Amino acid sequence: MATDLPFTVCFSSSEEDGYAATSLAAPRSRQTKGWHSGHFPLCPQELGLRFGGRTVFVAQLQLLSDEKKIASRVDVFAENGPEGEPYEAKYWQHLGFVTLSSNEHTGFTARELKTVDLNVSTTHLRLLLGKCHPNPVNFYNQVGLVGLSFSGYFLASVTPRAAAEGRSRVRLADLRPENALARSPVSTTFFMFDPITAEKIRDLEAKKLAAVEAEDYDLAQQIKQQIDSLKRVSAQLLRLENDRRLALDAEKFDDAICVKAKIDALRRKASIGGHSPGAGSSPATANPRPRTPQEERPVGAAARGIAAISPEGSELEDLSPPPPPPP
């Protein structure tokens, strides 16, 4: 069972007096104020987090943003190198990023709570907070977090006292701004995968659960191996998707084509978008007999005689080929 993981803040780019970064690791109370960067900070602002000198499996990260000093995005990095290595010398693996709402629609009275599935073994995490969403109540263009929490498993021995010290008395979701009319945190869940990978993993997780319930453990093991394969390439896919978007934004279409080819090749290797175990194929259709040349047909929509949504999206347009003229 996952448990709260104690951590310390071992590095911060800057902080405002009274809003120290170390408060993020302290036991929470309803008076918790969290961390604010210094005035007019040079972004991205960096927070370094250490898990007590031991390797842990971080299943999930939760971060609660300040309601006014809101970073536009938060990038997450992991490191699992030697414990004695200085923080500044560590080699980081980019896991992905989350974006935060500008909060204008709430009048800056709600805090956004992000829940991020990480599923990574590490000794340290690094957060980079991008430039703030400008707003009239953030006078010094600061960024800030009210709270951080991690859940997962200890991969090395840990004393009961150390584990207990990591548990907080108040949930992040219960921390509201001082304004009595302030709303509850707006909670969202984010997966550190590109959208196609995330959807595929969710689909496979459901199929794995169905296989377990049906006591088809061989199938469940096959699906688990495919999920593991997707997770191993997810960070690389996310980076490539970001490169493709940057190329498209800069109208470097040749670069975008090259990046897309890399993405497609990586997805094929990880079986993304291909046939997956438990897809519902019967034995008769899982390995169909070879088709004769007379049975082969072109693969275009018109040749298959399927219906497709018209450009207006209002009705179905029949794309079947027209009947042959009468003799």
N, C-alpha and C positions, 0 to 999 in steps of 0.2 A: 504494500500500500504506500502511495506517495505521501511524503511528509514535508513540512516546511523546512527549507534549507537555510541555515544561518549563513550570513555573509558579512563582510566588512567593505567599506569604501577605501580603497588603497590609493586612489588618484582622483583628482578633480581639476579641471582647467581653471575654474574660478568659483567664487561663492560670495554671496552678499552677507554682511554682518547679521547674525541672528538666524541665518538660513543655511547652516553648514551642510555639506554633502554627507557627513557622517550621520546626520539625523535620519537618513534613509534606512540605515541598518539598525537603528535603535528600536526598542519595543514601541509599538504605536499606541497612541491614546487619541481621544477626540480632540486634544489640543495640538496634535502633530501639525507642524507647519511645513515640513519638507525642505527641499533645497531650491534655492534661487541662484542663478548665475550672477556674476558681477554686472555692473551697469555697462551698457553698450558692449557686449562681449564679442570677441572674435569667434565666429562660428565656423565649423561645428564645435560645440562644447563637448568635453570628454569626461566620462565617469568610468573609473576602473573598479571592478568588483572582484573580491577574492573569497573563496569558499573555505577558509580556515586551514589552508595548507593541505587539503585532501582532494582527491578526484571525486566528483559527484556526477550523477546523471540528472541533468536539468530537464524535466519533462515540460515544464510550463513556467513562463514569466508573466507576471502581472505588473503593469505600471499605471499609476494614476497621475494624470497630468494636472498641473496647476490650471485653474479656470481662466486666468488672464495671461500668464506668461507661458505661451503655448508654442512649443517647437513645431515646425512644419513637418518634420519626420524624425524618426529615431532609427539609426542603424545599429545592428547587433553583431558582435564579433565574439568568437570563442577561442580559447588557447588552452593547450594541455601539455605544456612543456615542463622542463625541470623546475622544481619549487624554488631553488635558490637563484634563479635567473631574474635580473632586475625587470621591473614592469616595463620600462622603456625599451628593453631589448627583446621583448616577446614577439613572436610571429603569430599574427592573428588570421583566423579564417572568417571571412564575411558570411554570415548566415542569412542575411536579408535585412529588410527594413519595414517599418510600419509608418503610415502617415496619420497625422492628427488633424481633427477638424478645427477650423478657425474659431468655432464657438459663438459666432455672431448671432446665430439663430436662437441661442438661449439668453442673449444679453449678458454673456460671461458670468452666468450663475450656476453652471453645471461643470463638473469635472469629468473628463473622458477617461474611462477605465479600459485599457487594452489588455486582452488576454492573448498571449502568443505561445503557440506550441513550438518548442525548440527541439526536444528530443536529442540532446547532445551530451556527451561526456566531456567534462572540462574541469580545470582548476580555477580559471578566471573568465570573466566576461567583461566586455568593453562596450559601452554605449556611446554613440556619437549623436548629439542632438543638433539638428540643423537650425538654420536661422528661424526666428520667431515669425508667427503670423502677426503682422502689424495691427494694432488696434488702439483706440483712444485711451484705454485704461492701463496700457503697458508703456509707461513713459520712457523707460530706459532700454527698450527692446531686449528685455531679458527672456530667458527660457527657464522653466522650472518643473520639478516633479514633487508631488506631495508624498508619494510612497512607491516602494518597490517590494515585490515578494517573489519567491521562487519555490516551486514544489518539485520533488523528485525523489531520488534515492541516494544513499551513501554507498560509495563503492569501496570505501576503506573504513577501518574501525573508527567509531566516534563515541565519545562518552555521552551518557544520557543527559548530563548537565549541559553539554554543548548543544545538543539537539533541542533541549528545552529553551535555551536562551534564544534560539532562532525563531521560536513561536511568538507571535504577536497577539496581544489581547484584543485588538480591534481589527476587523476586516477592512481592507482598502475600500470596499463598496460602502462602508458605513461612514467614511470620512467626507464631510460636506464642508463647503465654504462657510465662513463665519456669518454671512448674510442669512438671516432667519428664513428668507423666502427662497433660498438657494435650492436647486433641484438635486435629486439623487444623481450619482455618477451615471453617465451614458456608457454602457458596457458593450464592447464589441470584441469578437474573437478573430484572430488573424493567424494564418498558418505561414510558416517561413518557407513557402514553396511558391512557384509561379502558379497562376490560376489553373492551368490545365493539370499540372501535377497534383495540386491540392484536391481538385474534384475527383481525379482518378484514385487518389489514396482513400478519400472518403467512400467512394464506391467499393473499393476492394475491402476496406474495413467492414463494411456491411455484409459483403459476401463471405468474408472470413467468419464473422459471427454466425451467419446462417449455416455455414458448414460445420462449425462447432456444435450448434444446437442439433444438427442432423447427425452428429457423431461421425461425420466424414472427416477424420483427422488428417488423412493424406492430402485431401483437397485444401484443408485449412493451412497445412504446412506449405503447400505450393503457393497459396495466396500470400502467406506471410513472407516468403522469400521474394515475391514480386514487390511487395510493399517496401521491404528492406532495400531492394535494388533502386526503387524510385527515390527513397530518402537519401541514398548515397550520392545520387547525381543532382538532387534538388538545388543545392547551393550553386552549382555550376550553371544549371538551367536559369536560375534567377539572374545571375550575372549576365548571361547571354541575352536574356529577354530585355534587360536594362540597356545593354549595348545596342540591341536592335531598335529600341525606342529612341535612343539618342541619335542613331544614324538616320532614322526617319524624320526626326525633328529637324536635323541639319540638312535634310534632303540629299543625303549621301546614299542613294539607292543601291549602288553597287556594293557598298559595305553592308547594307541591310540584307541583300541577297546572300552574301557570304555567311553572315551571322545566322540567317534563317536555315541555311544548309547545315550548319553545325548543330543548331537546335534540333532539326529533324533527325539528324543522325544519332544524336544523343538520346532522343525520345525512342527511336527504334531500338537502340541498344537496351534501354530500360523497359521496353515493352509498353511504353505509353501510347495509348491510342490503338494498340494492336489487340489481338485476341487475348483475353485474360481468363484464368481458371474460373470456373463457376459462372460462365457467361450464359449458361442455360442451354448449351448445345447438346443435342441428343447424340448418342453414338452413331446414328445414321447420318447426321449432318456434320459431325465433328471432322470426319475424314471422308469427304465426298469422293465418288469415283471420278477419274479423269473424264473430261468432256471431249466429245468428238468434234472435229472441225465444223461439222454442220450445226452443232449446238452452240459453238462460240459466237458471241455477238459483241459489237462494240460496247464500250463502257460508258458512253455518253448518256446524259439523261434522256434524250429523245429516243435513243436506241432501246433503253430499258422500258420506255413507256410509263415513267413515273410522273406523278403530279408534283409541281413545285410551287412555292409561294410566289405570286407575282410581285413586281417591284413595289407596288402600292401596299402590298401586304393585306389586301382586303378580301381577296378570294383566291381560289386555286386555279392556276392556269394549266390546262392539259398539254403536256409536252410530248404526247405520243405522236409518232409519225403519221402523216395523213394517209388515208386509204389509197390504194393504187387506182388509177383511172379505169373506168370500164373498158373492156376490149372493143 
